[in-house]
Amino acid sequence: MRKVTAGAFISLDGVMQAPGGPQEDPSGGFKFGGWVFPYWSEEADAAIGEGFARPFDLLLGRRTYDIFAAHWPYVESDPAASGYDAGSRQIADVFDNATKYVATHHPETLSWANSEALGPDVAGKVRDLKAGEGPDLLTQGSTELLHLLLAADLIDELRLLIYPVILGKGKRLFDPGSAPRALRMAKSAIAPNGVLIVTYERDGDIKTGSFALQQPSEAEIERREKLS
């Protein structure tokens, strides 16, 4: 059984659009591309590295796949070159070698090595992948794919870096279609610049209770009747 982990950078109000740069995804008139950059830290870098330390395959939406395919295969590989960065090259190698399962209507255009289309039944394919053998499955970005996976209750773990910014407008991690699910915090840390680094795991169904008086007042009974 393979686990599906969703990794995401999100603002305090849940926006995850274009964290890496202004040209990453300006769709919908989004004006704050690159909002993660000013908050980057050793703690964030370590958290990302930890997430990529174990073997994994990638689950990607088409837009995120195109962003990655235009970047990671072109990261400098020559240690003697001026633009060489060992950390970036390490991630590039891991991404190049990982199998990339992509939600796309145009599978014939997947040119990055080790890329496969998820097919027309994305949730069904991911469910089959989970039931099979292999490394865990990791999403990065891919808002629309995440919404689909959350609606199908296929996410086992959320690894979130939550930034102290309110972006207002933009693509969000959660939408109204998410399947109800209780979570438990498996790990947490706070970077000095206020970024929350948290991991949530599944914790069964949502439990409810009530703080209401054991014997409701007449005013409360009247209030309830107005709601019906």
C-alpha positions as CSV (number, residue, x, y, z in Angstrom):
1,M,0.0,0.0,0.0
2,R,1.4,3.3,-1.1
3,K,0.8,6.6,0.7
4,V,-0.2,9.8,-1.0
5,T,1.4,12.9,0.5
6,A,0.4,16.5,-0.5
7,G,3.2,19.0,-0.1
8,A,2.3,22.7,-0.4
9,F,3.4,26.2,0.4
10,I,0.3,28.1,1.5
11,S,-0.5,31.6,2.7
12,L,-2.3,32.1,6.0
13,D,-5.6,32.4,4.1
14,G,-4.9,29.2,2.2
15,V,-3.6,30.5,-1.2
16,M,-1.0,28.3,-2.9
17,Q,-0.8,30.0,-6.3
18,A,2.6,30.9,-7.8
19,P,4.8,30.7,-4.7
20,G,8.1,30.5,-6.7
21,G,8.0,33.6,-9.0
22,P,6.0,36.2,-10.8
23,Q,5.9,34.3,-14.1
24,E,5.0,30.9,-12.5
25,D,1.2,31.3,-12.7
26,P,-0.2,34.8,-13.2
27,S,-3.6,33.3,-14.3
28,G,-6.7,35.1,-12.9
29,G,-4.7,38.3,-12.6
30,F,-2.7,37.0,-9.6
31,K,-0.2,39.7,-8.7
32,F,1.9,38.2,-5.9
33,G,3.9,35.5,-7.7
34,G,7.1,34.7,-5.7
35,W,5.6,35.4,-2.3
36,V,7.6,32.6,-0.7
37,F,11.0,34.0,-1.7
38,P,11.3,36.7,1.0
39,Y,10.6,34.1,3.7
40,W,13.0,31.4,2.6
41,S,15.2,30.0,5.4
42,E,17.4,27.1,6.5
43,E,14.4,25.6,8.3
44,A,12.3,25.6,5.1
45,D,15.1,24.2,3.1
46,A,15.6,21.4,5.6
47,A,11.9,20.6,5.6
48,I,11.8,20.4,1.8
49,G,15.0,18.2,1.9
50,E,13.4,15.9,4.4
51,G,10.3,15.5,2.2
52,F,12.5,14.4,-0.7
53,A,14.9,12.2,1.2
54,R,12.8,9.0,0.9
55,P,12.0,7.4,-2.5
56,F,8.8,8.8,-4.1
57,D,7.0,9.1,-7.3
58,L,5.3,12.4,-8.3
59,L,1.6,13.2,-8.9
60,L,1.3,16.4,-10.8
61,G,-1.3,18.5,-12.5
62,R,-0.5,19.6,-16.0
63,R,0.3,23.2,-15.2
64,T,2.7,22.2,-12.4
65,Y,4.2,19.6,-14.6
66,D,5.0,22.2,-17.3
67,I,6.5,24.5,-14.7
68,F,8.7,21.7,-13.4
69,A,9.6,20.4,-16.9
70,A,10.8,23.8,-18.0
71,H,13.0,24.2,-14.9
72,W,14.4,21.0,-13.3
73,P,15.9,19.3,-16.4
74,Y,17.8,22.5,-17.0
75,V,19.4,23.0,-13.6
76,E,23.2,23.4,-14.0
77,S,24.9,20.0,-13.5
78,D,28.6,21.1,-13.9
79,P,30.1,21.8,-10.4
80,A,32.6,24.2,-12.0
81,A,29.9,26.4,-13.6
82,S,29.0,29.7,-12.1
83,G,25.3,28.9,-11.7
84,Y,25.8,25.5,-10.1
85,D,24.0,24.9,-6.8
86,A,24.5,21.5,-5.2
87,G,21.1,21.5,-3.4
88,S,19.1,22.4,-6.5
89,R,21.1,19.8,-8.6
90,Q,20.3,17.1,-6.0
91,I,16.5,17.9,-6.2
92,A,16.7,18.0,-10.0
93,D,18.3,14.5,-10.1
94,V,15.6,13.1,-7.8
95,F,12.8,14.7,-9.9
96,D,14.4,13.5,-13.2
97,N,14.6,9.9,-11.9
98,A,11.2,9.8,-10.2
99,T,8.2,8.5,-12.2
100,K,5.9,11.5,-12.8
101,Y,2.2,10.7,-13.1
102,V,0.4,13.6,-14.8
103,A,-3.2,14.6,-15.0
104,T,-3.4,15.8,-18.6
105,H,-5.6,15.7,-21.7
106,H,-2.6,15.5,-24.0
107,P,-0.4,12.6,-22.9
108,E,1.5,12.7,-26.2
109,T,3.1,16.0,-25.1
110,L,4.8,14.7,-22.0
111,S,8.4,15.1,-23.0
112,W,10.2,14.9,-19.6
113,A,11.8,11.6,-18.9
114,N,9.8,9.0,-16.8
115,S,6.5,10.8,-17.3
116,E,3.2,8.9,-17.6
117,A,-0.4,10.2,-18.0
118,L,-2.9,9.3,-15.3
119,G,-5.6,8.8,-18.0
120,P,-9.3,9.9,-18.0
121,D,-10.2,8.5,-14.6
122,V,-7.6,10.3,-12.5
123,A,-9.0,9.3,-9.1
124,G,-9.4,5.7,-10.1
125,K,-5.8,5.5,-11.4
126,V,-4.4,7.1,-8.2
127,R,-6.5,4.6,-6.2
128,D,-5.0,1.8,-8.2
129,L,-1.5,3.2,-7.7
130,K,-2.0,3.4,-4.0
131,A,-3.0,-0.2,-3.8
132,G,0.0,-1.4,-5.7
133,E,3.7,-1.7,-5.0
134,G,6.3,1.1,-5.2
135,P,7.4,4.3,-3.4
136,D,5.0,6.7,-1.9
137,L,3.3,9.2,-4.1
138,L,4.0,12.9,-3.6
139,T,2.1,15.9,-5.0
140,Q,3.7,19.3,-5.4
141,G,1.5,22.4,-6.3
142,S,-1.2,21.1,-8.7
143,T,-4.2,22.8,-7.2
144,E,-6.9,21.2,-9.4
145,L,-5.4,17.7,-9.0
146,L,-5.3,18.2,-5.2
147,H,-9.0,19.2,-5.2
148,L,-9.8,16.1,-7.0
149,L,-7.8,13.9,-4.7
150,L,-9.2,15.6,-1.6
151,A,-12.7,15.1,-2.9
152,A,-12.0,11.4,-3.4
153,D,-10.4,11.2,0.1
154,L,-7.1,9.9,-1.3
155,I,-4.7,12.1,0.6
156,D,-3.0,10.4,3.5
157,E,-0.7,13.2,4.7
158,L,-0.4,17.0,4.3
159,R,3.1,18.6,4.6
160,L,2.5,22.3,4.7
161,L,4.7,25.4,5.0
162,I,2.3,28.1,6.1
163,Y,3.5,31.6,5.5
164,P,2.5,34.8,7.5
165,V,0.9,36.5,4.6
166,I,-2.7,37.1,3.5
167,L,-3.0,37.1,-0.3
168,G,-6.7,37.4,-0.6
169,K,-7.1,36.3,-4.2
170,G,-5.7,33.1,-5.7
171,K,-5.9,29.4,-6.1
172,R,-6.4,27.7,-2.7
173,L,-5.4,24.3,-1.3
174,F,-9.0,23.4,-0.2
175,D,-12.3,24.0,-2.0
176,P,-15.9,23.1,-1.0
177,G,-15.6,19.6,-2.6
178,S,-13.0,18.3,0.0
179,A,-14.2,15.1,1.7
180,P,-14.7,15.7,5.5
181,R,-11.7,14.2,7.4
182,A,-10.2,14.6,10.8
183,L,-6.4,15.1,11.0
184,R,-3.8,14.9,13.6
185,M,-0.6,16.9,13.7
186,A,2.3,14.5,13.4
187,K,5.1,17.1,13.4
188,S,5.4,20.8,13.7
189,A,8.1,23.5,13.9
190,I,8.2,27.3,13.6
191,A,11.0,29.1,11.6
192,P,12.3,32.3,13.1
193,N,10.6,34.3,10.4
194,G,7.1,33.0,11.4
195,V,6.7,30.2,8.8
196,L,4.9,27.2,10.3
197,I,6.2,23.8,9.1
198,V,3.5,21.2,9.9
199,T,2.7,17.6,8.9
200,Y,-0.9,16.4,9.3
201,E,-2.0,12.7,9.0
202,R,-5.4,11.1,8.7
203,D,-7.2,10.6,12.0
204,G,-10.5,9.0,11.1
205,D,-13.9,10.7,10.8
206,I,-14.9,14.1,12.1
207,K,-16.2,14.0,15.7
208,T,-18.7,16.5,17.0
209,G,-20.1,17.6,20.3
210,S,-22.0,20.5,21.8
211,F,-21.5,23.3,24.4
212,A,-25.3,23.9,24.6
213,L,-27.1,23.9,27.9
214,Q,-28.5,20.4,28.8
215,Q,-31.9,22.0,29.0
216,P,-32.2,24.7,26.3
217,S,-33.7,28.0,27.2
218,E,-36.9,29.3,25.7
219,A,-34.9,31.8,23.7
220,E,-32.7,29.0,22.3
221,I,-35.8,26.9,21.4
222,E,-37.2,30.0,19.6
223,R,-33.9,30.5,17.8
224,R,-33.8,26.9,16.6
225,E,-37.4,27.1,15.3
226,K,-36.5,30.2,13.3
227,L,-33.7,28.1,11.6
228,S,-36.0,25.4,10.4
